[in-house]
Amino acid sequence: MRHRRAILGSLGFLLVGPVLEMGVGPYLLSDGFSRGDGALDGALAVVAGIALIALGA
């Protein structure tokens, strides 16, 4: 059981990195505050990252 959690946590972390980089990175570096879609993408990336980390933890 402990090994399964470690594997899920590792996979979740590997999936969260690119999602956060694609969703939050451009949002913070561009004019995402003035664009509605940038804010939505950033929020969805953060929620997805938290959910994947919680599932793996």
C-alpha positions in Angstrom: 0.0 0.0 0.0 2.8 2.4 0.8 4.5 1.7 -2.5 1.3 2.3 -4.4 0.9 5.7 -2.7 4.5 6.6 -3.5 4.1 5.7 -7.2 0.8 7.7 -7.4 2.5 10.6 -5.7 5.4 10.5 -8.1 3.2 10.3 -11.2 1.0 13.0 -9.9 4.0 15.3 -9.3 5.3 14.5 -12.8 1.9 15.4 -14.3 1.5 18.6 -12.2 4.8 20.1 -13.3 3.9 20.6 -17.0 0.3 21.5 -16.2 1.4 24.3 -13.9 4.1 25.4 -16.3 1.7 25.6 -19.2 -1.2 27.1 -17.3 0.3 29.3 -14.6 3.7 30.3 -16.1 2.4 32.1 -19.2 -0.5 33.5 -17.1 1.9 35.1 -14.6 4.4 36.3 -17.3 1.8 37.7 -19.7 -1.1 40.0 -19.4 -3.3 37.3 -18.0 -4.9 39.6 -15.6 -6.5 41.5 -18.4 -7.6 38.3 -20.3 -10.3 36.2 -19.0 -9.0 33.0 -20.5 -5.6 33.3 -18.8 -7.2 33.6 -15.4 -9.4 30.6 -16.0 -6.4 28.5 -17.3 -4.3 29.4 -14.3 -7.1 28.6 -11.9 -7.8 25.2 -13.5 -4.1 24.3 -13.5 -3.8 25.1 -9.8 -6.9 23.1 -9.0 -5.7 20.2 -11.1 -2.3 20.2 -9.4 -3.7 20.3 -5.9 -6.1 17.4 -6.8 -3.3 15.2 -8.2 -1.0 15.9 -5.2 -3.9 15.1 -2.8 -4.6 11.8 -4.6 -0.9 10.8 -4.5 -0.3 11.8 -0.9 
